[in-house]
Amino acid sequence: MAKLVTGQTLLSKHVSRRDHVLLVNPPVEETRYSWLRWNQPLDLLRIAAALRDKVRCQVSLLDCMKPDKAGDVQIEWLPRDRRYATVGGERYPMRRYGEPHDALAKRLEKKTFGDKRPTQVWITSLCSYWHQSVAEMCRVAKQSLPDAQIVLVGSYARFMPKHASESCAADFVVSKFPSLEKASLLDLYGREMPPFVAVDLDPEMMVADVTAAVERGVVDVAFFVDDLCADGGQPLAECVARTEHLHKHLRYHAICGLKPADITPAIAKTLGNKKFAEVHLEEADAADSSLDTDAYAAAMRYLADAGLPTGSDRLSGFVWIGRPGDELEDLIRRCLDVLQACGSLILKPFTPTPGGPEHRAHAAYLDSIPHRYWSPHFFPFAELNKIGRDEYHDLYRLAAFLNEKVRNRSFDMLDGTLGAQMLRDSLRREVWKLEPSALRVVDQPADL
Amino acid sequence: MRLGGIDPSIIRELSGVYKPFPKAFKELISNAFDADADEVLVEFADDFSCVTASDDGCGMTPFDFRNDFARIGGGSRRWSGDRTKRGRLRIGSKGIGFLALARYCERLRVESQADRTAKINIVVPAGTGPIDVTKWLGVPMSPEILTTCVSPTVTAGSRRKKTLREGHGYIWQPKRGRITIDKKIGPANVVLKVDCRKLRFTAVLDFDKLLRLADNADLEKLDDFASIEVSLSDRSDVKHNTRITAEALRPFVRKDLRSERRKGFVRNISSYGGYEQFLWSLSRCTPVQYRKGTDVDASSHIFDFLCEPTQPTLRKLEVVHATVAKLVERPIYALEPSSPKLHKDMLIKVDIDEHGLKAVGFLAGYESIIFPAEYRGVSIRVRGVAIGEPGFLGAETILTGASKAALSQITGEINVLAGLDAVDTLNPGRESFYEESEHFKILRRHLVGEGERVGGCVYRAVSAVIRRSQVRSGLSDVLGRVGLRRRVLDDISAAVTNLVSQGDDASRAIKEMLKSNRSELNGLSKAPEFDFVLPPRVGGMPLVAKRELESASNVDYDAEQVLLDTARREWSWSLLLFDREFVVVHKRGLPEHPIAEVDFKKREILVNWGHAAKPQMDDHSFLKMALSFALAKAAGRKDARLAMDLAIRLLSYAGSSNG
């Protein structure tokens, strides 16, 4: 059984200058991974910088999720025995995203990482419910590098240390890691850089990361932060001000952490910068748990003043689905409200953080569900909410349809014809990889 | 000018010998070679409406043009010998080359000059009046040219010849183009000496008109199918001695040349664009130098085999279109940068010296199919020019099955140094040999043997290819089986990891089992060891186990052995079960012994290869079943349902999608 340690202990007692640490971002086994292109092991890149700076040991990176030269991440079906996961009577196709484990075994056995074979393999995970892939990665590492110590870091180790120590053939499970104030070590990617760089809101680190990325030809910057509006938006403004001149094609992607209620005119002005290619607003709840339409209205007013009006291709709003207490009618109303506010809608399936408030509130219910089925795409609260998974899937179709209604004018020249309808249906199915549904919005809401 | 005595239908037939266009065009290059040219420049008009071949050879006088070039059967070999002045073996012989382009263009414009003197002999009977010199010269010449370049020598008497001086027995009037011999002289002999060094002629052969003539046309109408103009020229202006232009290329030729490369990835020359195909054809059928690639491995012997220095070629053949110049060189597959490595045992030397036939060259076999397909087969060059397309002299119709398939992996090149004379053994157009030729029979015997069985060099090459293929497939079979066994172990290892992470009853049972240190063996431990031996040979070569090879296997064709790196993980029988390493031990137990047992104390899993179930399945299926059952039994020892569930889950687990 693996030993539970803190990051501090690990760095001070179990890693030395003589070590060669291989950092691994393992592949992901999921039914759907819409945000695949934004997978970057920011924690590993920070850890790498700390290891090189403090411990001064050799560090290598194996990012299985890094897109290839064509910008694609390898996707393959899981083998036949695990090709479908059946959750609540619903069959979900399962795929592996990223480099498969058997290919990794071959890479680890060859001298891919220099002459000195890795003495420690640190494996991260972005989400705890992807733990099976982490366990398999541990096995592959142990088998290919029998003398190396296996260390688990990341969300799985942090949120479920006991589970990790029992389920993975690791030597150490790092339950807590000190905050690392080091810029990412992008040089670990070598010549083949990923298409974007993930950053957080610390201006010093962000500037260092973006500068390093731009030097390597990467111009897309994604903010991986929970609160993009922290400190009244001052850090965000500073980050943008200090980096926007670095490259004329630099593009920022505000993919998370943007709460409508926190958006001030100053923040809106920053977001209105044309270098922001994507701005996604988190769902805002009022005190009575209804949608905070006032917050949306204010935020949209500020954003419109800053040059980012409703309906802009750069703007969209998230709507959570699958949260405990969901009601279908309320969800549809929220969809329509967010669509009206932002002009575009993205459904965001919800899953509780292990040990978080939703978990604590529904511990008995959730603990009866195997952790791998906590994936938001399986809607772990479906039974609790008494909403069928097929109904959640219909919501996806509804969102696609609504987006189509408002935004897509591609087939306007065929408007009203069966051809246009068929083209739109086909496009929607292609985008969402869903089978056609009988659900249709018959009447267009008056205010759309 | 006329083509005396030739029926137009024969002309039509002869012109059809040369096809397609590049094969016809090559005649101009062959003529340049026979004229001792070193460099030939081919220039296409941007729209492919015409093409010009210019060379720096010895050129033609207007009389050469009339008597040799534009005359059926006027091949210069007959009266100038087999070799050119510079000692090259002549390519042309039959004297029909000038008709080669007749079907492909409307006109052929020939411009040339030569540093030579021509002599025309006229026997003048006694009492003959003034002689029209231009009629005897056969080409129209202006008074200026006659004055400058023509000088007559007149001798009198039929037995004792006496040279006359001008004005004393004869009068030479160049401006009128006539010689008048005094009637008192009696019979005389006039030799017109024409200094051609300052003469340049331009002739136009009107093929359109020639081919339009019907079979019953009056032969006299052929007289004016060619026109010739002779002029004085300053040699310093002239870069090339001969310049031949095929004017107004026919629309189908232009279309072919303009055709585009087939879309997508193409491997064969026939899918290239028309102009690229033209260049390729020219490189195969003209006497040009070999394209020398990087001299590596066995291919470095190729030039020794070909005796290349003894075969003179054009120094440079350049083709220009749309200002882009391309050097035409003869490619050899073995020397192409993209060709795979040529191994010594696949390179077969050809050296024939029998009854006047002397030929040298090589055949080369490859482990993979040769692309472009046009490289496949043996190319035979006579006098530096390939005869027809590469082939196997009929072996392809005799061989069947794998041997026939092996031909697609063989290429070759043979230079005929002596024998197989072009006149007696080659069909017009040099597209094939006369099979009755003794030299051809000798060549065929050496290359493909006699009778209904293929022998000779082709047989050796086919055998070498097949042997490699057998070694490769045997080795692949051995490595495949090893890989499958390793995969079974990896699958079981991954299945255990997967079960542990499930967090259910099976997971707990597996974890419990792995903590165990018990050793409950039921007789299998005392059974004799089962040795997984390697097959002794693959493809006739012994297998030798070796450690630390750069690759999993290495075939040493020189030492005739196959080396296998048995230190690699594929050969290991270790099995990682979660965090504990086990070793799979093979036993030859009795059919009634357990299929497998786990010794947790020694960390061994004993597999009974003598079990009754083994004959029902292959090695890896049996191994997977044995391991699954043994582990399921050990983990679910208190619960038969759990054990069965575990066995099924372990058996059905696949590590990767393509398994």
Boltz contact constraints between the chains, C-beta under 6 A:
constraints:
  - contact:
      token1: [A, 76]
      token2: [B, 657]
      max_distance: 6.0
  - contact:
      token1: [A, 77]
      token2: [B, 657]
      max_distance: 6.0
  - contact:
      token1: [A, 79]
      token2: [B, 654]
      max_distance: 6.0
  - contact:
      token1: [A, 79]
      token2: [B, 657]
      max_distance: 6.0
  - contact:
      token1: [A, 81]
      token2: [B, 652]
      max_distance: 6.0
  - contact:
      token1: [A, 81]
      token2: [B, 653]
      max_distance: 6.0
  - contact:
      token1: [A, 81]
      token2: [B, 654]
      max_distance: 6.0
  - contact:
      token1: [A, 100]
      token2: [B, 656]
      max_distance: 6.0
  - contact:
      token1: [A, 102]
      token2: [B, 656]
      max_distance: 6.0
  - contact:
      token1: [A, 132]
      token2: [B, 501]
      max_distance: 6.0
  - contact:
      token1: [A, 135]
      token2: [B, 497]
      max_distance: 6.0
  - contact:
      token1: [A, 135]
      token2: [B, 501]
      max_distance: 6.0
  - contact:
      token1: [A, 136]
      token2: [B, 497]
      max_distance: 6.0
  - contact:
      token1: [A, 139]
      token2: [B, 497]
      max_distance: 6.0
  - contact:
      token1: [A, 143]
      token2: [B, 576]
      max_distance: 6.0
  - contact:
      token1: [A, 167]
      token2: [B, 500]
      max_distance: 6.0
  - contact:
      token1: [A, 167]
      token2: [B, 501]
      max_distance: 6.0
  - contact:
      token1: [A, 169]
      token2: [B, 578]
      max_distance: 6.0
  - contact:
      token1: [A, 169]
      token2: [B, 579]
      max_distance: 6.0
